[in-house]
Amino acid sequence: IKLIAQGNNTQLQNKVLNSIMPTFQVFESINDQIDKAITPLQIPLYQQLTP
């Protein structure tokens, strides 16, 4: 009985992971785009702040 429960649990976890992963990938790509957009802005700002 425990083995069956664990097997079902694994399937459930896989289903949950599979449904969540695309969302994470979207967030990661948005994060990458934000980083690419911000990095060029940060450098001049940092140079201005440094005496």
PyMOL Python script that loads the backbone (N, CA, C, O; Angstrom):
from pymol import cmd

cmd.read_pdbstr("""\
ATOM      1  N   ILE A   1       0.846  -1.206   0.000  1.00  0.00           N
ATOM      2  CA  ILE A   1       0.000   0.000   0.000  1.00  0.00           C
ATOM      3  C   ILE A   1       0.882   1.257   0.000  1.00  0.00           C
ATOM      4  O   ILE A   1       0.596   2.221  -0.710  1.00  0.00           O
ATOM      5  N   LYS A   2       1.949   1.238   0.797  1.00  0.00           N
ATOM      6  CA  LYS A   2       2.822   2.407   0.839  1.00  0.00           C
ATOM      7  C   LYS A   2       3.446   2.677  -0.529  1.00  0.00           C
ATOM      8  O   LYS A   2       3.537   3.824  -0.967  1.00  0.00           O
ATOM      9  N   LEU A   3       3.877   1.602  -1.199  1.00  0.00           N
ATOM     10  CA  LEU A   3       4.501   1.767  -2.508  1.00  0.00           C
ATOM     11  C   LEU A   3       3.533   2.418  -3.488  1.00  0.00           C
ATOM     12  O   LEU A   3       3.907   3.312  -4.247  1.00  0.00           O
ATOM     13  N   ILE A   4       2.286   1.960  -3.462  1.00  0.00           N
ATOM     14  CA  ILE A   4       1.290   2.533  -4.374  1.00  0.00           C
ATOM     15  C   ILE A   4       1.091   4.015  -4.054  1.00  0.00           C
ATOM     16  O   ILE A   4       1.014   4.855  -4.950  1.00  0.00           O
ATOM     17  N   ALA A   5       1.011   4.310  -2.775  1.00  0.00           N
ATOM     18  CA  ALA A   5       0.820   5.703  -2.367  1.00  0.00           C
ATOM     19  C   ALA A   5       1.994   6.557  -2.837  1.00  0.00           C
ATOM     20  O   ALA A   5       1.806   7.662  -3.345  1.00  0.00           O
ATOM     21  N   GLN A   6       3.214   6.029  -2.660  1.00  0.00           N
ATOM     22  CA  GLN A   6       4.383   6.787  -3.094  1.00  0.00           C
ATOM     23  C   GLN A   6       4.369   6.981  -4.608  1.00  0.00           C
ATOM     24  O   GLN A   6       4.683   8.063  -5.105  1.00  0.00           O
ATOM     25  N   GLY A   7       4.008   5.941  -5.328  1.00  0.00           N
ATOM     26  CA  GLY A   7       3.940   6.048  -6.778  1.00  0.00           C
ATOM     27  C   GLY A   7       2.951   7.112  -7.211  1.00  0.00           C
ATOM     28  O   GLY A   7       3.246   7.938  -8.075  1.00  0.00           O
ATOM     29  N   ASN A   8       1.768   7.086  -6.600  1.00  0.00           N
ATOM     30  CA  ASN A   8       0.767   8.099  -6.921  1.00  0.00           C
ATOM     31  C   ASN A   8       1.258   9.486  -6.543  1.00  0.00           C
ATOM     32  O   ASN A   8       1.026  10.462  -7.258  1.00  0.00           O
ATOM     33  N   ASN A   9       1.934   9.555  -5.417  1.00  0.00           N
ATOM     34  CA  ASN A   9       2.465  10.823  -4.950  1.00  0.00           C
ATOM     35  C   ASN A   9       3.447  11.375  -5.983  1.00  0.00           C
ATOM     36  O   ASN A   9       3.410  12.561  -6.311  1.00  0.00           O
ATOM     37  N   THR A  10       4.321  10.510  -6.493  1.00  0.00           N
ATOM     38  CA  THR A  10       5.300  10.947  -7.478  1.00  0.00           C
ATOM     39  C   THR A  10       4.593  11.453  -8.727  1.00  0.00           C
ATOM     40  O   THR A  10       4.965  12.489  -9.278  1.00  0.00           O
ATOM     41  N   GLN A  11       3.569  10.720  -9.176  1.00  0.00           N
ATOM     42  CA  GLN A  11       2.825  11.169 -10.353  1.00  0.00           C
ATOM     43  C   GLN A  11       2.187  12.524 -10.108  1.00  0.00           C
ATOM     44  O   GLN A  11       2.199  13.404 -10.968  1.00  0.00           O
ATOM     45  N   LEU A  12       1.628  12.671  -8.910  1.00  0.00           N
ATOM     46  CA  LEU A  12       1.013  13.951  -8.549  1.00  0.00           C
ATOM     47  C   LEU A  12       2.042  15.073  -8.574  1.00  0.00           C
ATOM     48  O   LEU A  12       1.803  16.144  -9.132  1.00  0.00           O
ATOM     49  N   GLN A  13       3.198  14.805  -7.956  1.00  0.00           N
ATOM     50  CA  GLN A  13       4.247  15.825  -7.924  1.00  0.00           C
ATOM     51  C   GLN A  13       4.688  16.180  -9.337  1.00  0.00           C
ATOM     52  O   GLN A  13       4.906  17.350  -9.651  1.00  0.00           O
ATOM     53  N   ASN A  14       4.819  15.147 -10.202  1.00  0.00           N
ATOM     54  CA  ASN A  14       5.217  15.417 -11.582  1.00  0.00           C
ATOM     55  C   ASN A  14       4.182  16.282 -12.286  1.00  0.00           C
ATOM     56  O   ASN A  14       4.528  17.208 -13.021  1.00  0.00           O
ATOM     57  N   LYS A  15       2.895  15.971 -12.054  1.00  0.00           N
ATOM     58  CA  LYS A  15       1.835  16.778 -12.675  1.00  0.00           C
ATOM     59  C   LYS A  15       1.924  18.218 -12.191  1.00  0.00           C
ATOM     60  O   LYS A  15       1.815  19.158 -12.978  1.00  0.00           O
ATOM     61  N   VAL A  16       2.121  18.376 -10.892  1.00  0.00           N
ATOM     62  CA  VAL A  16       2.214  19.732 -10.333  1.00  0.00           C
ATOM     63  C   VAL A  16       3.426  20.450 -10.916  1.00  0.00           C
ATOM     64  O   VAL A  16       3.330  21.601 -11.343  1.00  0.00           O
ATOM     65  N   LEU A  17       4.571  19.761 -10.929  1.00  0.00           N
ATOM     66  CA  LEU A  17       5.785  20.371 -11.475  1.00  0.00           C
ATOM     67  C   LEU A  17       5.602  20.745 -12.935  1.00  0.00           C
ATOM     68  O   LEU A  17       5.991  21.833 -13.358  1.00  0.00           O
ATOM     69  N   ASN A  18       5.003  19.833 -13.711  1.00  0.00           N
ATOM     70  CA  ASN A  18       4.818  20.097 -15.134  1.00  0.00           C
ATOM     71  C   ASN A  18       3.915  21.292 -15.363  1.00  0.00           C
ATOM     72  O   ASN A  18       4.098  22.031 -16.331  1.00  0.00           O
ATOM     73  N   SER A  19       2.944  21.491 -14.487  1.00  0.00           N
ATOM     74  CA  SER A  19       2.049  22.629 -14.670  1.00  0.00           C
ATOM     75  C   SER A  19       2.702  23.924 -14.187  1.00  0.00           C
ATOM     76  O   SER A  19       2.358  25.005 -14.665  1.00  0.00           O
ATOM     77  N   ILE A  20       3.642  23.824 -13.242  1.00  0.00           N
ATOM     78  CA  ILE A  20       4.296  25.022 -12.701  1.00  0.00           C
ATOM     79  C   ILE A  20       5.488  25.450 -13.560  1.00  0.00           C
ATOM     80  O   ILE A  20       5.740  26.644 -13.721  1.00  0.00           O
ATOM     81  N   MET A  21       6.221  24.481 -14.111  1.00  0.00           N
ATOM     82  CA  MET A  21       7.467  24.795 -14.804  1.00  0.00           C
ATOM     83  C   MET A  21       7.327  25.851 -15.899  1.00  0.00           C
ATOM     84  O   MET A  21       8.135  26.778 -15.940  1.00  0.00           O
ATOM     85  N   PRO A  22       6.338  25.750 -16.785  1.00  0.00           N
ATOM     86  CA  PRO A  22       6.240  26.783 -17.830  1.00  0.00           C
ATOM     87  C   PRO A  22       6.131  28.184 -17.243  1.00  0.00           C
ATOM     88  O   PRO A  22       6.688  29.137 -17.788  1.00  0.00           O
ATOM     89  N   THR A  23       5.410  28.307 -16.126  1.00  0.00           N
ATOM     90  CA  THR A  23       5.269  29.609 -15.479  1.00  0.00           C
ATOM     91  C   THR A  23       6.626  30.112 -14.998  1.00  0.00           C
ATOM     92  O   THR A  23       6.958  31.285 -15.168  1.00  0.00           O
ATOM     93  N   PHE A  24       7.411  29.210 -14.392  1.00  0.00           N
ATOM     94  CA  PHE A  24       8.742  29.596 -13.929  1.00  0.00           C
ATOM     95  C   PHE A  24       9.607  30.041 -15.092  1.00  0.00           C
ATOM     96  O   PHE A  24      10.339  31.026 -14.990  1.00  0.00           O
ATOM     97  N   GLN A  25       9.522  29.301 -16.219  1.00  0.00           N
ATOM     98  CA  GLN A  25      10.332  29.648 -17.381  1.00  0.00           C
ATOM     99  C   GLN A  25       9.960  31.026 -17.906  1.00  0.00           C
ATOM    100  O   GLN A  25      10.827  31.788 -18.334  1.00  0.00           O
ATOM    101  N   VAL A  26       8.664  31.347 -17.872  1.00  0.00           N
ATOM    102  CA  VAL A  26       8.236  32.681 -18.291  1.00  0.00           C
ATOM    103  C   VAL A  26       8.846  33.730 -17.364  1.00  0.00           C
ATOM    104  O   VAL A  26       9.379  34.741 -17.822  1.00  0.00           O
ATOM    105  N   PHE A  27       8.763  33.478 -16.053  1.00  0.00           N
ATOM    106  CA  PHE A  27       9.331  34.429 -15.101  1.00  0.00           C
ATOM    107  C   PHE A  27      10.828  34.591 -15.325  1.00  0.00           C
ATOM    108  O   PHE A  27      11.350  35.704 -15.262  1.00  0.00           O
ATOM    109  N   GLU A  28      11.526  33.476 -15.588  1.00  0.00           N
ATOM    110  CA  GLU A  28      12.971  33.554 -15.780  1.00  0.00           C
ATOM    111  C   GLU A  28      13.306  34.377 -17.014  1.00  0.00           C
ATOM    112  O   GLU A  28      14.236  35.183 -16.990  1.00  0.00           O
ATOM    113  N   SER A  29      12.547  34.178 -18.101  1.00  0.00           N
ATOM    114  CA  SER A  29      12.849  34.932 -19.312  1.00  0.00           C
ATOM    115  C   SER A  29      12.538  36.415 -19.100  1.00  0.00           C
ATOM    116  O   SER A  29      13.241  37.281 -19.620  1.00  0.00           O
ATOM    117  N   ILE A  30      11.481  36.702 -18.334  1.00  0.00           N
ATOM    118  CA  ILE A  30      11.186  38.100 -18.005  1.00  0.00           C
ATOM    119  C   ILE A  30      12.321  38.678 -17.173  1.00  0.00           C
ATOM    120  O   ILE A  30      12.750  39.810 -17.399  1.00  0.00           O
ATOM    121  N   ASN A  31      12.811  37.895 -16.204  1.00  0.00           N
ATOM    122  CA  ASN A  31      13.939  38.335 -15.375  1.00  0.00           C
ATOM    123  C   ASN A  31      15.157  38.640 -16.228  1.00  0.00           C
ATOM    124  O   ASN A  31      15.818  39.661 -16.035  1.00  0.00           O
ATOM    125  N   ASP A  32      15.457  37.742 -17.184  1.00  0.00           N
ATOM    126  CA  ASP A  32      16.598  37.956 -18.072  1.00  0.00           C
ATOM    127  C   ASP A  32      16.436  39.255 -18.851  1.00  0.00           C
ATOM    128  O   ASP A  32      17.382  40.032 -18.986  1.00  0.00           O
ATOM    129  N   GLN A  33      15.230  39.483 -19.361  1.00  0.00           N
ATOM    130  CA  GLN A  33      14.992  40.707 -20.139  1.00  0.00           C
ATOM    131  C   GLN A  33      15.163  41.940 -19.272  1.00  0.00           C
ATOM    132  O   GLN A  33      15.723  42.945 -19.711  1.00  0.00           O
ATOM    133  N   ILE A  34      14.677  41.861 -18.030  1.00  0.00           N
ATOM    134  CA  ILE A  34      14.832  42.993 -17.108  1.00  0.00           C
ATOM    135  C   ILE A  34      16.313  43.232 -16.830  1.00  0.00           C
ATOM    136  O   ILE A  34      16.774  44.374 -16.841  1.00  0.00           O
ATOM    137  N   ASP A  35      17.059  42.149 -16.581  1.00  0.00           N
ATOM    138  CA  ASP A  35      18.492  42.283 -16.328  1.00  0.00           C
ATOM    139  C   ASP A  35      19.187  42.943 -17.506  1.00  0.00           C
ATOM    140  O   ASP A  35      20.004  43.846 -17.327  1.00  0.00           O
ATOM    141  N   LYS A  36      18.860  42.487 -18.718  1.00  0.00           N
ATOM    142  CA  LYS A  36      19.502  43.053 -19.910  1.00  0.00           C
ATOM    143  C   LYS A  36      19.147  44.519 -20.059  1.00  0.00           C
ATOM    144  O   LYS A  36      19.964  45.317 -20.517  1.00  0.00           O
ATOM    145  N   ALA A  37      17.926  44.876 -19.672  1.00  0.00           N
ATOM    146  CA  ALA A  37      17.503  46.267 -19.801  1.00  0.00           C
ATOM    147  C   ALA A  37      18.150  47.146 -18.735  1.00  0.00           C
ATOM    148  O   ALA A  37      18.505  48.294 -19.002  1.00  0.00           O
ATOM    149  N   ILE A  38      18.300  46.607 -17.533  1.00  0.00           N
ATOM    150  CA  ILE A  38      18.786  47.408 -16.405  1.00  0.00           C
ATOM    151  C   ILE A  38      20.303  47.553 -16.420  1.00  0.00           C
ATOM    152  O   ILE A  38      20.822  48.619 -16.086  1.00  0.00           O
ATOM    153  N   THR A  39      21.017  46.505 -16.799  1.00  0.00           N
ATOM    154  CA  THR A  39      22.475  46.514 -16.704  1.00  0.00           C
ATOM    155  C   THR A  39      23.112  47.722 -17.396  1.00  0.00           C
ATOM    156  O   THR A  39      23.968  48.371 -16.796  1.00  0.00           O
ATOM    157  N   PRO A  40      22.725  48.050 -18.641  1.00  0.00           N
ATOM    158  CA  PRO A  40      23.338  49.235 -19.271  1.00  0.00           C
ATOM    159  C   PRO A  40      23.027  50.521 -18.504  1.00  0.00           C
ATOM    160  O   PRO A  40      23.812  51.469 -18.530  1.00  0.00           O
ATOM    161  N   LEU A  41      21.884  50.550 -17.824  1.00  0.00           N
ATOM    162  CA  LEU A  41      21.522  51.738 -17.061  1.00  0.00           C
ATOM    163  C   LEU A  41      22.316  51.824 -15.769  1.00  0.00           C
ATOM    164  O   LEU A  41      22.642  52.916 -15.305  1.00  0.00           O
ATOM    165  N   GLN A  42      22.629  50.665 -15.186  1.00  0.00           N
ATOM    166  CA  GLN A  42      23.305  50.651 -13.891  1.00  0.00           C
ATOM    167  C   GLN A  42      24.729  51.179 -14.004  1.00  0.00           C
ATOM    168  O   GLN A  42      25.213  51.857 -13.098  1.00  0.00           O
ATOM    169  N   ILE A  43      25.393  50.877 -15.096  1.00  0.00           N
ATOM    170  CA  ILE A  43      26.818  51.224 -15.210  1.00  0.00           C
ATOM    171  C   ILE A  43      27.032  52.739 -15.168  1.00  0.00           C
ATOM    172  O   ILE A  43      27.832  53.210 -14.359  1.00  0.00           O
ATOM    173  N   PRO A  44      26.337  53.530 -16.022  1.00  0.00           N
ATOM    174  CA  PRO A  44      26.530  54.991 -15.935  1.00  0.00           C
ATOM    175  C   PRO A  44      26.119  55.539 -14.571  1.00  0.00           C
ATOM    176  O   PRO A  44      26.768  56.437 -14.034  1.00  0.00           O
ATOM    177  N   LEU A  45      25.041  54.994 -14.019  1.00  0.00           N
ATOM    178  CA  LEU A  45      24.574  55.435 -12.707  1.00  0.00           C
ATOM    179  C   LEU A  45      25.649  55.195 -11.668  1.00  0.00           C
ATOM    180  O   LEU A  45      25.943  56.065 -10.848  1.00  0.00           O
ATOM    181  N   TYR A  46      26.236  54.005 -11.708  1.00  0.00           N
ATOM    182  CA  TYR A  46      27.282  53.656 -10.740  1.00  0.00           C
ATOM    183  C   TYR A  46      28.470  54.595 -10.907  1.00  0.00           C
ATOM    184  O   TYR A  46      29.062  55.030  -9.920  1.00  0.00           O
ATOM    185  N   GLN A  47      28.822  54.910 -12.153  1.00  0.00           N
ATOM    186  CA  GLN A  47      29.969  55.786 -12.404  1.00  0.00           C
ATOM    187  C   GLN A  47      29.692  57.197 -11.883  1.00  0.00           C
ATOM    188  O   GLN A  47      30.594  57.879 -11.397  1.00  0.00           O
ATOM    189  N   GLN A  48      28.426  57.625 -11.993  1.00  0.00           N
ATOM    190  CA  GLN A  48      28.075  58.951 -11.487  1.00  0.00           C
ATOM    191  C   GLN A  48      28.169  59.000  -9.965  1.00  0.00           C
ATOM    192  O   GLN A  48      28.599  59.998  -9.386  1.00  0.00           O
ATOM    193  N   LEU A  49      27.751  57.886  -9.320  1.00  0.00           N
ATOM    194  CA  LEU A  49      27.730  57.863  -7.859  1.00  0.00           C
ATOM    195  C   LEU A  49      29.130  57.744  -7.274  1.00  0.00           C
ATOM    196  O   LEU A  49      29.382  58.172  -6.148  1.00  0.00           O
ATOM    197  N   THR A  50      30.046  57.156  -8.054  1.00  0.00           N
ATOM    198  CA  THR A  50      31.396  56.970  -7.527  1.00  0.00           C
ATOM    199  C   THR A  50      32.187  58.254  -7.720  1.00  0.00           C
ATOM    200  O   THR A  50      32.301  58.748  -8.842  1.00  0.00           O
ATOM    201  N   PRO A  51      32.729  58.793  -6.654  1.00  0.00           N
ATOM    202  CA  PRO A  51      33.493  60.039  -6.772  1.00  0.00           C
ATOM    203  C   PRO A  51      34.826  59.833  -7.490  1.00  0.00           C
ATOM    204  O   PRO A  51      35.585  60.785  -7.668  1.00  0.00           O
TER     205      PRO A  51
END
""", "prot")
cmd.dss("prot")
cmd.show_as("cartoon", "prot")
cmd.util.cbc("prot")
cmd.orient("prot")
